[in-house]
Amino acid sequence: MTEPTDSPLAEPIRYEDEEKYLVRNGHEIRRILQALIERRALVSGCAMPRNHTFPTSIVEVLDDEDAVLIDGSASEAINRSIEDASHVTCVSRLDRIHVQFRLQGLVRLRHEGQVAFRADLPETLLRLQRREYYRLQVPVTQPLECAIPQHHPDGETTYERYRVLDISGGGIALAVQAENPTLRPYREFPDCLLHLPDSGPLSVRLMVKSLHSQLNQNGTESWRAGCQFTDLPRGADALIQRYIFRLERQRSARERGAA
């Protein structure tokens, strides 16, 4: 039985070109789910429509029944939320690849004396590598900054702050006001500080992958530096995805209100 946790849990993400990354073969879906069991992978469940996120794990793949068992919770409130859910979106990682699938038809039962839930085997499963993550444009009204350290000959270190244009699980794009020789492609910067709201600065290692000029609407020229995360501290992946998911949820709510 899974205990509630205060650690950040991964949340479902938005992604582009969905069809490219969906696994539809039932045998392959069973193989991936079985691998999650063998690796004892933590699974983050999101019970909809209440959007309650909880930790769980895959207990068993029931081949004869085209079903799967997931672990229940030590919290009865969470178990009731799962029971009442129209579906549960599950998120995990396997060999550093994002795995996401939807469970429906959840029924509470007892498995080896513990609370568990039986669900229909998912019809599709998303398998998404970091470089394929959905990129979210950061709203100008909710600016996000990243500070890149500059080391000077006298031993002093200062930080140059850049506005983040977009963000994904694999990296960020930075707004550069003029061509900056510091941010040349393939140069790496350790100890950069990504200032996410509602959390302390994340110390990340960035590699500049591209630097392009673009013409703004007012006729001025600016530069865009595409950067890849080459190292993230433990738990940073989940914090970044939670930030993306929250912004996307806010955007969807505004669109529904406008409609």
C-alpha positions as CSV (number, residue, x, y, z in Angstrom):
1,M,0.0,0.0,0.0
2,T,1.4,3.4,-1.0
3,E,1.9,6.0,1.6
4,P,1.1,9.7,0.8
5,T,4.2,11.7,0.1
6,D,5.3,15.3,0.3
7,S,7.8,14.9,-2.6
8,P,6.8,16.6,-5.9
9,L,5.0,14.1,-8.1
10,A,5.1,14.1,-11.9
11,E,1.9,15.3,-13.5
12,P,0.4,14.6,-17.0
13,I,2.0,16.7,-19.7
14,R,0.8,18.2,-23.0
15,Y,2.6,17.0,-26.1
16,E,2.8,17.7,-29.8
17,D,2.2,15.2,-32.6
18,E,0.5,12.7,-30.3
19,E,0.2,10.0,-32.9
20,K,3.9,9.8,-33.3
21,Y,4.6,8.6,-29.7
22,L,1.5,6.5,-28.9
23,V,2.0,2.8,-28.4
24,R,-1.1,0.9,-29.5
25,N,0.1,-2.7,-29.7
26,G,-1.3,-4.6,-26.7
27,H,1.7,-6.8,-26.3
28,E,4.0,-3.8,-26.2
29,I,1.8,-2.0,-23.7
30,R,1.9,-5.1,-21.4
31,R,5.7,-5.3,-21.8
32,I,6.2,-1.6,-20.7
33,L,3.8,-2.0,-17.8
34,Q,5.6,-5.2,-16.7
35,A,9.0,-3.3,-16.9
36,L,7.5,-0.7,-14.5
37,I,6.7,-3.5,-12.1
38,E,10.2,-5.1,-12.4
39,R,11.9,-1.7,-11.9
40,R,9.6,-0.9,-8.9
41,A,9.0,2.4,-10.6
42,L,7.0,5.1,-8.8
43,V,3.9,6.0,-10.6
44,S,2.1,9.3,-10.2
45,G,-1.7,9.0,-10.6
46,C,-4.0,11.9,-11.4
47,A,-7.6,11.2,-10.6
48,M,-10.0,13.2,-12.8
49,P,-12.0,15.3,-12.9
50,R,-11.0,16.4,-9.4
51,N,-7.3,16.5,-10.4
52,H,-6.2,14.8,-7.3
53,T,-2.5,13.6,-7.6
54,F,-1.3,10.6,-5.6
55,P,1.6,8.2,-5.6
56,T,1.0,4.6,-6.6
57,S,2.7,1.7,-8.5
58,I,1.7,-1.1,-10.9
59,V,1.1,-4.3,-8.9
60,E,0.3,-6.8,-11.6
61,V,-0.7,-7.1,-15.3
62,L,-3.6,-9.5,-15.6
63,D,-3.1,-11.0,-19.1
64,D,-6.1,-13.3,-18.9
65,E,-8.4,-10.4,-18.1
66,D,-6.9,-7.6,-20.2
67,A,-6.6,-5.6,-16.9
68,V,-4.0,-4.1,-14.6
69,L,-3.8,-3.7,-10.8
70,I,-2.5,-0.6,-9.2
71,D,-1.6,-0.1,-5.6
72,G,-4.1,1.7,-3.3
73,S,-3.3,4.3,-0.7
74,A,-2.9,4.3,3.0
75,S,-5.2,7.4,2.9
76,E,-8.9,6.5,2.7
77,A,-9.7,10.0,1.2
78,I,-7.3,9.2,-1.7
79,N,-8.9,5.8,-2.2
80,R,-12.4,7.4,-2.4
81,S,-11.0,9.9,-4.9
82,I,-9.8,7.0,-7.1
83,E,-13.1,5.2,-6.8
84,D,-15.0,8.3,-7.9
85,A,-12.7,9.2,-10.7
86,S,-13.9,9.0,-14.3
87,H,-10.4,8.0,-15.2
88,V,-6.8,8.1,-13.7
89,T,-3.9,9.4,-15.8
90,C,-0.7,7.7,-14.8
91,V,2.8,9.1,-15.3
92,S,6.1,7.4,-14.7
93,R,9.7,7.1,-16.1
94,L,11.4,4.1,-17.7
95,D,15.0,4.3,-18.7
96,R,14.7,8.1,-18.6
97,I,11.7,8.1,-20.9
98,H,8.4,9.6,-19.9
99,V,5.6,7.1,-19.8
100,Q,2.0,8.2,-19.6
101,F,-1.3,6.2,-19.9
102,R,-5.0,6.5,-18.9
103,L,-6.8,3.9,-16.7
104,Q,-10.5,3.5,-16.8
105,G,-13.1,1.3,-15.2
106,L,-11.3,1.4,-11.8
107,V,-12.8,-1.0,-9.1
108,R,-11.5,-1.2,-5.6
109,L,-10.6,-4.7,-4.3
110,R,-8.2,-6.4,-1.8
111,H,-5.0,-7.8,-3.1
112,E,-2.8,-9.8,-0.7
113,G,-4.6,-8.1,2.2
114,Q,-4.1,-4.5,0.9
115,V,-6.2,-2.0,-1.0
116,A,-5.7,-2.2,-4.7
117,F,-7.6,-1.1,-7.9
118,R,-8.3,-3.1,-10.9
119,A,-8.6,-1.2,-14.2
120,D,-8.9,-2.0,-17.9
121,L,-5.7,-2.4,-19.7
122,P,-4.9,0.9,-21.4
123,E,-5.7,1.0,-25.1
124,T,-2.8,3.4,-25.8
125,L,0.4,4.4,-23.9
126,L,2.5,7.5,-24.5
127,R,6.3,7.0,-24.6
128,L,8.0,10.3,-24.9
129,Q,11.8,11.1,-24.7
130,R,13.0,14.3,-23.2
131,R,13.9,15.9,-26.5
132,E,10.3,15.4,-27.6
133,Y,8.6,17.2,-24.7
134,Y,5.9,19.7,-25.4
135,R,7.4,23.2,-25.3
136,L,5.3,25.8,-23.4
137,Q,5.6,29.5,-24.3
138,V,6.0,31.5,-21.1
139,P,3.4,34.3,-20.8
140,V,4.8,37.8,-20.7
141,T,2.4,38.6,-17.9
142,Q,4.0,35.8,-15.8
143,P,7.8,36.2,-16.6
144,L,10.3,33.5,-15.9
145,E,14.0,34.2,-15.6
146,C,17.2,32.2,-15.7
147,A,20.5,33.5,-14.3
148,I,23.7,32.4,-16.0
149,P,27.0,32.8,-14.0
150,Q,29.8,34.9,-15.4
151,H,33.3,34.2,-14.0
152,H,35.7,37.1,-14.0
153,P,39.5,37.0,-14.0
154,D,39.6,38.5,-10.4
155,G,37.7,35.4,-9.2
156,E,34.3,37.3,-8.8
157,T,31.2,35.6,-10.1
158,T,28.2,37.6,-11.3
159,Y,24.9,36.5,-12.8
160,E,23.4,37.7,-16.1
161,R,19.6,37.3,-16.0
162,Y,17.7,36.3,-19.1
163,R,14.0,36.1,-19.8
164,V,12.8,32.6,-20.6
165,L,10.7,32.5,-23.8
166,D,9.6,28.9,-23.6
167,I,10.3,25.8,-21.5
168,S,10.0,22.0,-21.7
169,G,11.3,19.0,-19.8
170,G,14.4,19.1,-22.0
171,G,15.4,22.8,-22.0
172,I,14.6,26.4,-22.3
173,A,14.8,29.3,-24.9
174,L,16.3,32.6,-23.7
175,A,15.7,36.1,-24.9
176,V,19.0,37.9,-25.7
177,Q,18.7,41.6,-26.5
178,A,21.8,41.6,-28.8
179,E,24.1,39.0,-30.1
180,N,25.9,37.8,-27.0
181,P,29.3,36.1,-27.6
182,T,28.9,34.5,-24.2
183,L,26.0,32.4,-25.4
184,R,27.7,30.7,-28.3
185,P,26.4,27.3,-29.5
186,Y,27.7,24.2,-27.7
187,R,29.1,26.1,-24.7
188,E,28.0,24.7,-21.4
189,F,27.1,26.7,-18.2
190,P,27.0,24.9,-14.9
191,D,25.2,26.3,-11.9
192,C,22.6,28.3,-13.8
193,L,19.7,29.4,-11.6
194,L,16.2,28.8,-13.0
195,H,13.7,30.9,-11.0
196,L,10.5,28.9,-10.9
197,P,7.6,30.4,-9.0
198,D,6.6,28.7,-5.7
199,S,10.0,27.1,-5.3
200,G,13.6,28.1,-4.7
201,P,16.0,28.6,-7.6
202,L,16.9,25.4,-9.4
203,S,20.6,24.9,-10.1
204,V,20.7,23.5,-13.6
205,R,23.5,22.9,-16.2
206,L,22.7,24.3,-19.6
207,M,24.3,23.8,-23.1
208,V,23.5,26.4,-25.7
209,K,22.3,24.5,-28.8
210,S,21.4,27.4,-31.1
211,L,21.5,31.2,-31.4
212,H,19.2,32.9,-33.9
213,S,18.3,36.5,-34.6
214,Q,14.7,37.5,-35.0
215,L,13.0,40.7,-36.0
216,N,10.5,42.1,-33.5
217,Q,7.2,43.8,-34.4
218,N,8.7,47.2,-33.6
219,G,11.5,46.7,-36.1
220,T,14.2,46.0,-33.5
221,E,16.4,42.9,-33.6
222,S,16.7,40.4,-30.7
223,W,18.3,37.0,-30.3
224,R,16.9,33.7,-29.2
225,A,19.2,31.2,-27.5
226,G,18.0,27.6,-27.4
227,C,19.4,25.7,-24.4
228,Q,19.3,22.1,-23.4
229,F,19.3,20.8,-19.8
230,T,22.4,18.6,-19.5
231,D,22.1,18.1,-15.8
232,L,19.2,18.6,-13.4
233,P,19.1,18.1,-9.6
234,R,17.0,15.4,-8.1
235,G,13.3,16.2,-8.3
236,A,13.8,19.1,-10.7
237,D,12.2,17.2,-13.6
238,A,8.9,16.9,-11.6
239,L,9.0,20.6,-10.5
240,I,9.4,21.7,-14.1
241,Q,6.6,19.5,-15.4
242,R,4.4,20.7,-12.5
243,Y,5.1,24.3,-13.5
244,I,4.3,23.5,-17.2
245,F,1.1,21.7,-16.3
246,R,-0.1,24.5,-14.0
247,L,0.4,27.1,-16.7
248,E,-1.3,25.0,-19.3
249,R,-4.2,24.4,-17.0
250,Q,-4.5,28.2,-16.4
251,R,-4.4,28.8,-20.2
252,S,-7.1,26.2,-20.8
253,A,-9.3,27.7,-18.1
254,R,-9.0,31.2,-19.7
255,E,-9.9,29.7,-23.1
256,R,-13.0,28.0,-21.6
257,G,-14.0,31.2,-19.9
258,A,-13.6,33.2,-23.2
259,A,-15.7,30.6,-25.0
